[in-house]
Amino acid sequence: MDKEENYSNDGILFRPLTGTILAVASGLSFFFLCMILPLVGPAGSRVEHAGKNKAAFLVVLLITFLLGALASYSKMIRRKSDGTPLPYYSLGLCVVCILTFFVLLANGFAI
């Protein structure tokens, strides 16, 4: 029996290709997040629409975190059944997203 057939009954989230696609999507989303980082930097925070800039950045940050968390979850569940390696990249991306959120939150309270 093919490995892909073993996962067909478990749902689409637990297939090997799904975890890989989610990991690649989270990486691309993180790249986009880095590109829009100047929106919440010193130049983007001194404009009249700074609140909208921050909201857009938070939405992309949330999407990046969700994609990374789903990739981690998918790969961790699959890891239990077939012994694939720990998803260091996806877990690391989740940690970076959480740290970015705290830095952004702390920056909002700075005087």
N, CA, C and O atoms as CSV, one atom per row, in Angstrom:
chain,resi,resn,atom,element,x,y,z
A,1,MET,N,N,0.839,-1.181,0.000
A,1,MET,CA,C,0.000,0.000,0.000
A,1,MET,C,C,0.885,1.246,0.000
A,1,MET,O,O,1.870,1.296,0.736
A,2,ASP,N,N,0.568,2.207,-0.775
A,2,ASP,CA,C,1.313,3.442,-0.900
A,2,ASP,C,C,1.130,4.299,0.359
A,2,ASP,O,O,0.071,4.260,0.984
A,3,LYS,N,N,2.164,5.077,0.736
A,3,LYS,CA,C,2.069,5.942,1.916
A,3,LYS,C,C,0.958,6.972,1.767
A,3,LYS,O,O,0.259,7.291,2.729
A,4,GLU,N,N,0.802,7.488,0.556
A,4,GLU,CA,C,-0.248,8.481,0.313
A,4,GLU,C,C,-1.627,7.883,0.559
A,4,GLU,O,O,-2.527,8.590,1.011
A,5,GLU,N,N,-1.813,6.602,0.275
A,5,GLU,CA,C,-3.093,5.950,0.498
A,5,GLU,C,C,-3.373,5.777,1.981
A,5,GLU,O,O,-4.535,5.795,2.388
A,6,ASN,N,N,-2.337,5.609,2.804
A,6,ASN,CA,C,-2.529,5.466,4.244
A,6,ASN,C,C,-3.150,6.714,4.850
A,6,ASN,O,O,-3.898,6.623,5.823
A,7,TYR,N,N,-2.850,7.875,4.286
A,7,TYR,CA,C,-3.333,9.128,4.844
A,7,TYR,C,C,-4.665,9.551,4.266
A,7,TYR,O,O,-5.260,10.519,4.740
A,8,SER,N,N,-5.145,8.854,3.259
A,8,SER,CA,C,-6.380,9.289,2.606
A,8,SER,C,C,-7.583,9.203,3.534
A,8,SER,O,O,-8.535,9.967,3.370
A,9,ASN,N,N,-7.567,8.292,4.506
A,9,ASN,CA,C,-8.687,8.157,5.427
A,9,ASN,C,C,-8.591,9.112,6.612
A,9,ASN,O,O,-9.576,9.304,7.325
A,10,ASP,N,N,-7.427,9.712,6.835
A,10,ASP,CA,C,-7.219,10.571,7.992
A,10,ASP,C,C,-7.618,12.019,7.750
A,10,ASP,O,O,-7.648,12.804,8.698
A,11,GLY,N,N,-7.916,12.388,6.554
A,11,GLY,CA,C,-8.268,13.768,6.246
A,11,GLY,C,C,-7.148,14.457,5.502
A,11,GLY,O,O,-5.999,14.016,5.510
A,12,ILE,N,N,-7.507,15.531,4.872
A,12,ILE,CA,C,-6.544,16.217,4.015
A,12,ILE,C,C,-5.436,16.895,4.819
A,12,ILE,O,O,-4.324,17.044,4.311
A,13,LEU,N,N,-5.706,17.307,6.055
A,13,LEU,CA,C,-4.704,18.012,6.855
A,13,LEU,C,C,-3.528,17.121,7.229
A,13,LEU,O,O,-2.439,17.627,7.500
A,14,PHE,N,N,-3.722,15.820,7.248
A,14,PHE,CA,C,-2.684,14.914,7.718
A,14,PHE,C,C,-1.909,14.239,6.597
A,14,PHE,O,O,-1.126,13.325,6.851
A,15,ARG,N,N,-2.115,14.672,5.374
A,15,ARG,CA,C,-1.353,14.132,4.253
A,15,ARG,C,C,0.023,14.798,4.207
A,15,ARG,O,O,0.160,15.961,4.587
A,16,PRO,N,N,1.031,14.079,3.749
A,16,PRO,CA,C,2.386,14.651,3.689
A,16,PRO,C,C,2.479,15.910,2.823
A,16,PRO,O,O,3.172,16.861,3.184
A,17,LEU,N,N,1.795,15.919,1.699
A,17,LEU,CA,C,1.868,17.071,0.810
A,17,LEU,C,C,1.223,18.307,1.433
A,17,LEU,O,O,1.676,19.426,1.195
A,18,THR,N,N,0.177,18.117,2.224
A,18,THR,CA,C,-0.509,19.245,2.843
A,18,THR,C,C,0.408,19.991,3.804
A,18,THR,O,O,0.454,21.221,3.786
A,19,GLY,N,N,1.140,19.258,4.643
A,19,GLY,CA,C,2.067,19.902,5.571
A,19,GLY,C,C,3.151,20.668,4.850
A,19,GLY,O,O,3.548,21.749,5.284
A,20,THR,N,N,3.634,20.113,3.745
A,20,THR,CA,C,4.667,20.786,2.968
A,20,THR,C,C,4.127,22.049,2.311
A,20,THR,O,O,4.790,23.086,2.311
A,21,ILE,N,N,2.935,21.962,1.757
A,21,ILE,CA,C,2.318,23.136,1.124
A,21,ILE,C,C,2.074,24.230,2.163
A,21,ILE,O,O,2.319,25.406,1.893
A,22,LEU,N,N,1.597,23.852,3.341
A,22,LEU,CA,C,1.367,24.848,4.397
A,22,LEU,C,C,2.682,25.481,4.855
A,22,LEU,O,O,2.725,26.680,5.134
A,23,ALA,N,N,3.749,24.693,4.933
A,23,ALA,CA,C,5.049,25.226,5.341
A,23,ALA,C,C,5.581,26.219,4.306
A,23,ALA,O,O,6.116,27.266,4.667
A,24,VAL,N,N,5.434,25.892,3.031
A,24,VAL,CA,C,5.880,26.807,1.971
A,24,VAL,C,C,5.022,28.073,1.976
A,24,VAL,O,O,5.545,29.176,1.816
A,25,ALA,N,N,3.719,27.922,2.157
A,25,ALA,CA,C,2.825,29.092,2.199
A,25,ALA,C,C,3.154,29.982,3.391
A,25,ALA,O,O,3.105,31.206,3.273
A,26,SER,N,N,3.487,29.394,4.531
A,26,SER,CA,C,3.844,30.207,5.693
A,26,SER,C,C,5.163,30.934,5.456
A,26,SER,O,O,5.333,32.067,5.908
A,27,GLY,N,N,6.092,30.299,4.756
A,27,GLY,CA,C,7.351,30.972,4.426
A,27,GLY,C,C,7.144,32.150,3.492
A,27,GLY,O,O,7.747,33.207,3.679
A,28,LEU,N,N,6.299,31.977,2.490
A,28,LEU,CA,C,5.991,33.080,1.579
A,28,LEU,C,C,5.252,34.203,2.297
A,28,LEU,O,O,5.487,35.382,2.029
A,29,SER,N,N,4.374,33.840,3.193
A,29,SER,CA,C,3.653,34.837,3.972
A,29,SER,C,C,4.609,35.607,4.886
A,29,SER,O,O,4.456,36.814,5.074
A,30,PHE,N,N,5.586,34.911,5.448
A,30,PHE,CA,C,6.583,35.583,6.282
A,30,PHE,C,C,7.434,36.528,5.440
A,30,PHE,O,O,7.784,37.615,5.900
A,31,PHE,N,N,7.767,36.137,4.233
A,31,PHE,CA,C,8.507,37.008,3.326
A,31,PHE,C,C,7.702,38.278,3.048
A,31,PHE,O,O,8.255,39.377,3.059
A,32,PHE,N,N,6.412,38.133,2.803
A,32,PHE,CA,C,5.549,39.293,2.582
A,32,PHE,C,C,5.474,40.156,3.847
A,32,PHE,O,O,5.457,41.385,3.767
A,33,LEU,N,N,5.430,39.506,5.005
A,33,LEU,CA,C,5.407,40.236,6.274
A,33,LEU,C,C,6.664,41.086,6.421
A,33,LEU,O,O,6.591,42.233,6.861
A,34,CYS,N,N,7.796,40.537,6.062
A,34,CYS,CA,C,9.047,41.292,6.132
A,34,CYS,C,C,9.049,42.461,5.150
A,34,CYS,O,O,9.638,43.505,5.429
A,35,MET,N,N,8.395,42.291,4.007
A,35,MET,CA,C,8.337,43.377,3.024
A,35,MET,C,C,7.466,44.531,3.511
A,35,MET,O,O,7.734,45.686,3.181
A,36,ILE,N,N,6.428,44.234,4.290
A,36,ILE,CA,C,5.558,45.324,4.755
A,36,ILE,C,C,5.949,45.818,6.145
A,36,ILE,O,O,5.237,46.631,6.734
A,37,LEU,N,N,7.061,45.340,6.668
A,37,LEU,CA,C,7.526,45.780,7.985
A,37,LEU,C,C,7.703,47.300,8.089
A,37,LEU,O,O,7.425,47.858,9.150
A,38,PRO,N,N,8.152,47.990,7.039
A,38,PRO,CA,C,8.263,49.457,7.151
A,38,PRO,C,C,6.944,50.172,7.434
A,38,PRO,O,O,6.963,51.330,7.850
A,39,LEU,N,N,5.809,49.525,7.224
A,39,LEU,CA,C,4.526,50.156,7.547
A,39,LEU,C,C,4.402,50.479,9.023
A,39,LEU,O,O,3.747,51.452,9.396
A,40,VAL,N,N,5.021,49.678,9.859
A,40,VAL,CA,C,4.909,49.897,11.297
A,40,VAL,C,C,6.214,50.420,11.887
A,40,VAL,O,O,6.348,50.540,13.105
A,41,GLY,N,N,7.157,50.726,11.034
A,41,GLY,CA,C,8.430,51.293,11.481
A,41,GLY,C,C,8.286,52.784,11.773
A,41,GLY,O,O,7.177,53.319,11.789
A,42,PRO,N,N,9.418,53.447,12.002
A,42,PRO,CA,C,9.371,54.886,12.319
A,42,PRO,C,C,8.692,55.732,11.232
A,42,PRO,O,O,7.944,56.654,11.555
A,43,ALA,N,N,8.936,55.439,9.974
A,43,ALA,CA,C,8.337,56.238,8.909
A,43,ALA,C,C,6.839,55.986,8.789
A,43,ALA,O,O,6.077,56.918,8.532
A,44,GLY,N,N,6.410,54.752,8.970
A,44,GLY,CA,C,4.995,54.426,8.824
A,44,GLY,C,C,4.156,54.776,10.034
A,44,GLY,O,O,2.931,54.843,9.934
A,45,SER,N,N,4.786,54.999,11.173
A,45,SER,CA,C,4.021,55.303,12.384
A,45,SER,C,C,3.786,56.795,12.577
A,45,SER,O,O,3.077,57.186,13.504
A,46,ARG,N,N,4.361,57.632,11.726
A,46,ARG,CA,C,4.202,59.081,11.861
A,46,ARG,C,C,3.212,59.671,10.855
A,46,ARG,O,O,3.167,60.886,10.666
A,47,VAL,N,N,2.440,58.834,10.228
A,47,VAL,CA,C,1.466,59.317,9.255
A,47,VAL,C,C,0.067,59.250,9.862
A,47,VAL,O,O,-0.146,58.602,10.887
A,48,GLU,N,N,-0.884,59.926,9.217
A,48,GLU,CA,C,-2.237,59.971,9.787
A,48,GLU,C,C,-2.954,58.633,9.697
A,48,GLU,O,O,-3.900,58.404,10.449
A,49,HIS,N,N,-2.539,57.744,8.806
A,49,HIS,CA,C,-3.165,56.433,8.690
A,49,HIS,C,C,-2.306,55.336,9.335
A,49,HIS,O,O,-2.278,54.205,8.850
A,50,ALA,N,N,-1.621,55.664,10.405
A,50,ALA,CA,C,-0.750,54.698,11.087
A,50,ALA,C,C,-1.554,53.539,11.676
A,50,ALA,O,O,-1.067,52.409,11.721
A,51,GLY,N,N,-2.765,53.807,12.122
A,51,GLY,CA,C,-3.617,52.749,12.668
A,51,GLY,C,C,-3.976,51.700,11.615
A,51,GLY,O,O,-4.005,50.502,11.897
A,52,LYS,N,N,-4.247,52.168,10.407
A,52,LYS,CA,C,-4.544,51.241,9.317
A,52,LYS,C,C,-3.308,50.424,8.939
A,52,LYS,O,O,-3.412,49.239,8.621
A,53,ASN,N,N,-2.132,51.072,8.976
A,53,ASN,CA,C,-0.885,50.357,8.707
A,53,ASN,C,C,-0.671,49.239,9.721
A,53,ASN,O,O,-0.306,48.119,9.364
A,54,LYS,N,N,-0.901,49.559,10.978
A,54,LYS,CA,C,-0.713,48.569,12.045
A,54,LYS,C,C,-1.725,47.430,11.912
A,54,LYS,O,O,-1.390,46.263,12.118
A,55,ALA,N,N,-2.956,47.777,11.569
A,55,ALA,CA,C,-3.984,46.744,11.400
A,55,ALA,C,C,-3.639,45.814,10.237
A,55,ALA,O,O,-3.808,44.600,10.351
A,56,ALA,N,N,-3.163,46.361,9.131
A,56,ALA,CA,C,-2.775,45.530,7.982
A,56,ALA,C,C,-1.610,44.620,8.355
A,56,ALA,O,O,-1.590,43.448,7.979
A,57,PHE,N,N,-0.643,45.155,9.091
A,57,PHE,CA,C,0.496,44.350,9.519
A,57,PHE,C,C,0.045,43.228,10.452
A,57,PHE,O,O,0.526,42.099,10.344
A,58,LEU,N,N,-0.872,43.531,11.362
A,58,LEU,CA,C,-1.379,42.513,12.281
A,58,LEU,C,C,-2.141,41.404,11.557
A,58,LEU,O,O,-2.047,40.237,11.937
A,59,VAL,N,N,-2.886,41.757,10.527
A,59,VAL,CA,C,-3.614,40.743,9.755
A,59,VAL,C,C,-2.640,39.795,9.061
A,59,VAL,O,O,-2.828,38.579,9.090
A,60,VAL,N,N,-1.607,40.342,8.443
A,60,VAL,CA,C,-0.618,39.500,7.766
A,60,VAL,C,C,0.147,38.673,8.792
A,60,VAL,O,O,0.464,37.512,8.532
A,61,LEU,N,N,0.449,39.247,9.947
A,61,LEU,CA,C,1.125,38.507,11.015
A,61,LEU,C,C,0.263,37.347,11.506
A,61,LEU,O,O,0.776,36.255,11.751
A,62,LEU,N,N,-1.029,37.574,11.650
A,62,LEU,CA,C,-1.941,36.515,12.078
A,62,LEU,C,C,-2.036,35.409,11.022
A,62,LEU,O,O,-2.035,34.227,11.365
A,63,ILE,N,N,-2.117,35.778,9.766
A,63,ILE,CA,C,-2.172,34.783,8.689
A,63,ILE,C,C,-0.892,33.958,8.662
A,63,ILE,O,O,-0.940,32.740,8.490
A,64,THR,N,N,0.245,34.614,8.831
A,64,THR,CA,C,1.528,33.905,8.851
A,64,THR,C,C,1.584,32.933,10.016
A,64,THR,O,O,2.019,31.792,9.859
A,65,PHE,N,N,1.147,33.382,11.182
A,65,PHE,CA,C,1.152,32.505,12.355
A,65,PHE,C,C,0.219,31.315,12.163
A,65,PHE,O,O,0.581,30.184,12.490
A,66,LEU,N,N,-0.971,31.558,11.639
A,66,LEU,CA,C,-1.923,30.468,11.427
A,66,LEU,C,C,-1.403,29.439,10.422
A,66,LEU,O,O,-1.554,28.235,10.632
A,67,LEU,N,N,-0.800,29.904,9.348
A,67,LEU,CA,C,-0.233,28.971,8.369
A,67,LEU,C,C,0.908,28.159,8.989
A,67,LEU,O,O,1.011,26.953,8.761
A,68,GLY,N,N,1.760,28.819,9.770
A,68,GLY,CA,C,2.849,28.108,10.436
A,68,GLY,C,C,2.348,27.122,11.475
A,68,GLY,O,O,2.883,26.022,11.603
A,69,ALA,N,N,1.315,27.516,12.220
A,69,ALA,CA,C,0.752,26.620,13.233
A,69,ALA,C,C,0.068,25.416,12.588
A,69,ALA,O,O,0.194,24.294,13.077
A,70,LEU,N,N,-0.651,25.645,11.501
A,70,LEU,CA,C,-1.284,24.523,10.791
A,70,LEU,C,C,-0.244,23.584,10.193
A,70,LEU,O,O,-0.418,22.366,10.218
A,71,ALA,N,N,0.834,24.143,9.658
A,71,ALA,CA,C,1.907,23.302,9.123
A,71,ALA,C,C,2.546,22.478,10.236
A,71,ALA,O,O,2.818,21.291,10.059
A,72,SER,N,N,2.785,23.113,11.386
A,72,SER,CA,C,3.369,22.398,12.526
A,72,SER,C,C,2.440,21.297,13.009
A,72,SER,O,O,2.882,20.180,13.277
A,73,TYR,N,N,1.166,21.607,13.119
A,73,TYR,CA,C,0.189,20.622,13.582
A,73,TYR,C,C,0.114,19.440,12.623
A,73,TYR,O,O,0.119,18.283,13.045
A,74,SER,N,N,0.043,19.740,11.340
A,74,SER,CA,C,-0.037,18.689,10.338
A,74,SER,C,C,1.199,17.790,10.376
A,74,SER,O,O,1.093,16.566,10.313
A,75,LYS,N,N,2.352,18.407,10.478
A,75,LYS,CA,C,3.591,17.626,10.483
A,75,LYS,C,C,3.792,16.875,11.802
A,75,LYS,O,O,4.368,15.787,11.802
A,76,MET,N,N,3.331,17.430,12.922
A,76,MET,CA,C,3.468,16.745,14.215
A,76,MET,C,C,2.557,15.519,14.281
A,76,MET,O,O,2.963,14.477,14.797
A,77,ILE,N,N,1.348,15.632,13.772
A,77,ILE,CA,C,0.439,14.481,13.754
A,77,ILE,C,C,0.999,13.391,12.844
A,77,ILE,O,O,0.977,12.209,13.188
A,78,ARG,N,N,1.502,13.805,11.676
A,78,ARG,CA,C,2.078,12.831,10.761
A,78,ARG,C,C,3.340,12.209,11.357
A,78,ARG,O,O,3.646,11.045,11.096
A,79,ARG,N,N,4.059,12.976,12.146
A,79,ARG,CA,C,5.298,12.498,12.776
A,79,ARG,C,C,5.022,11.324,13.713
A,79,ARG,O,O,5.833,10.404,13.825
A,80,LYS,N,N,3.880,11.365,14.378
A,80,LYS,CA,C,3.515,10.272,15.291
A,80,LYS,C,C,3.331,8.956,14.549
A,80,LYS,O,O,3.661,7.895,15.079
A,81,SER,N,N,2.811,9.016,13.336
A,81,SER,CA,C,2.503,7.774,12.627
A,81,SER,C,C,3.659,7.246,11.782
A,81,SER,O,O,3.822,6.031,11.665
A,82,ASP,N,N,4.465,8.129,11.190
A,82,ASP,CA,C,5.516,7.610,10.317
A,82,ASP,C,C,6.932,8.018,10.710
A,82,ASP,O,O,7.885,7.667,10.013
A,83,GLY,N,N,7.090,8.744,11.803
A,83,GLY,CA,C,8.423,9.056,12.316
A,83,GLY,C,C,9.208,10.075,11.509
A,83,GLY,O,O,10.439,10.043,11.515
A,84,THR,N,N,8.536,10.965,10.823
A,84,THR,CA,C,9.248,12.010,10.092
A,84,THR,C,C,9.911,12.961,11.092
A,84,THR,O,O,9.525,12.989,12.261
A,85,PRO,N,N,10.894,13.735,10.652
A,85,PRO,CA,C,11.603,14.615,11.591
A,85,PRO,C,C,10.716,15.731,12.146
A,85,PRO,O,O,9.667,16.055,11.588
A,86,LEU,N,N,11.161,16.298,13.241
A,86,LEU,CA,C,10.458,17.400,13.889
A,86,LEU,C,C,10.437,18.616,12.953
A,86,LEU,O,O,11.456,18.919,12.333
A,87,PRO,N,N,9.311,19.313,12.834
A,87,PRO,CA,C,9.223,20.461,11.914
A,87,PRO,C,C,9.841,21.725,12.526
A,87,PRO,O,O,9.124,22.631,12.951
A,88,TYR,N,N,11.165,21.773,12.563
A,88,TYR,CA,C,11.865,22.898,13.179
A,88,TYR,C,C,11.511,24.233,12.530
A,88,TYR,O,O,11.306,25.230,13.222
A,89,TYR,N,N,11.439,24.249,11.205
A,89,TYR,CA,C,11.155,25.492,10.493
A,89,TYR,C,C,9.783,26.051,10.881
A,89,TYR,O,O,9.663,27.236,11.194
A,90,SER,N,N,8.772,25.222,10.861
A,90,SER,CA,C,7.415,25.686,11.157
A,90,SER,C,C,7.280,26.127,12.606
A,90,SER,O,O,6.643,27.139,12.898
A,91,LEU,N,N,7.876,25.372,13.503
A,91,LEU,CA,C,7.826,25.759,14.915
A,91,LEU,C,C,8.606,27.045,15.164
A,91,LEU,O,O,8.171,27.905,15.930
A,92,GLY,N,N,9.755,27.171,14.514
A,92,GLY,CA,C,10.545,28.396,14.647
A,92,GLY,C,C,9.817,29.601,14.101
A,92,GLY,O,O,9.891,30.689,14.674
A,93,LEU,N,N,9.112,29.419,12.998
A,93,LEU,CA,C,8.335,30.516,12.422
A,93,LEU,C,C,7.222,30.959,13.371
A,93,LEU,O,O,6.945,32.153,13.485
A,94,CYS,N,N,6.589,30.012,14.048
A,94,CYS,CA,C,5.552,30.356,15.028
A,94,CYS,C,C,6.148,31.175,16.173
A,94,CYS,O,O,5.543,32.147,16.625
A,95,VAL,N,N,7.324,30.785,16.635
A,95,VAL,CA,C,7.989,31.522,17.719
A,95,VAL,C,C,8.343,32.932,17.259
A,95,VAL,O,O,8.147,33.890,18.007
A,96,VAL,N,N,8.857,33.071,16.045
A,96,VAL,CA,C,9.200,34.395,15.510
A,96,VAL,C,C,7.950,35.259,15.377
A,96,VAL,O,O,8.004,36.458,15.651
A,97,CYS,N,N,6.844,34.684,14.970
A,97,CYS,CA,C,5.587,35.450,14.853
A,97,CYS,C,C,5.104,35.924,16.226
A,97,CYS,O,O,4.640,37.056,16.365
A,98,ILE,N,N,5.212,35.067,17.230
A,98,ILE,CA,C,4.805,35.457,18.581
A,98,ILE,C,C,5.701,36.574,19.113
A,98,ILE,O,O,5.214,37.533,19.712
A,99,LEU,N,N,7.006,36.449,18.894
A,99,LEU,CA,C,7.930,37.497,19.329
A,99,LEU,C,C,7.671,38.811,18.595
A,99,LEU,O,O,7.746,39.883,19.194
A,100,THR,N,N,7.369,38.729,17.310
A,100,THR,CA,C,7.055,39.929,16.538
A,100,THR,C,C,5.792,40.600,17.076
A,100,THR,O,O,5.718,41.826,17.155
A,101,PHE,N,N,4.817,39.801,17.439
A,101,PHE,CA,C,3.584,40.362,18.014
A,101,PHE,C,C,3.875,41.089,19.328
A,101,PHE,O,O,3.363,42.184,19.558
A,102,PHE,N,N,4.695,40.480,20.188
A,102,PHE,CA,C,5.026,41.140,21.463
A,102,PHE,C,C,5.840,42.403,21.267
A,102,PHE,O,O,5.646,43.378,21.992
A,103,VAL,N,N,6.740,42.406,20.311
A,103,VAL,CA,C,7.519,43.621,20.021
A,103,VAL,C,C,6.599,44.720,19.492
A,103,VAL,O,O,6.732,45.884,19.871
A,104,LEU,N,N,5.677,44.351,18.624
A,104,LEU,CA,C,4.724,45.318,18.086
A,104,LEU,C,C,3.814,45.852,19.198
A,104,LEU,O,O,3.507,47.043,19.239
A,105,LEU,N,N,3.394,44.972,20.085
A,105,LEU,CA,C,2.550,45.386,21.197
A,105,LEU,C,C,3.317,46.291,22.164
A,105,LEU,O,O,2.766,47.282,22.642
A,106,ALA,N,N,4.559,45.970,22.454
A,106,ALA,CA,C,5.377,46.771,23.356
A,106,ALA,C,C,5.680,48.139,22.742
A,106,ALA,O,O,5.782,49.134,23.459
A,107,ASN,N,N,5.824,48.187,21.419
A,107,ASN,CA,C,6.087,49.443,20.747
A,107,ASN,C,C,4.885,50.379,20.839
A,107,ASN,O,O,5.042,51.600,20.869
A,108,GLY,N,N,3.695,49.806,20.883
A,108,GLY,CA,C,2.487,50.630,20.998
A,108,GLY,C,C,2.349,51.270,22.368
A,108,GLY,O,O,1.672,52.290,22.502
A,109,PHE,N,N,2.975,50.695,23.391
A,109,PHE,CA,C,2.886,51.241,24.738
A,109,PHE,C,C,4.069,52.142,25.090
A,109,PHE,O,O,4.102,52.734,26.169
A,110,ALA,N,N,5.035,52.246,24.184
A,110,ALA,CA,C,6.200,53.093,24.450
A,110,ALA,C,C,5.786,54.572,24.377
A,110,ALA,O,O,4.936,54.963,23.577
A,111,ILE,N,N,6.395,55.343,25.208
A,111,ILE,CA,C,6.060,56.774,25.247
A,111,ILE,C,C,7.167,57.571,24.601
A,111,ILE,O,O,7.084,58.797,24.528
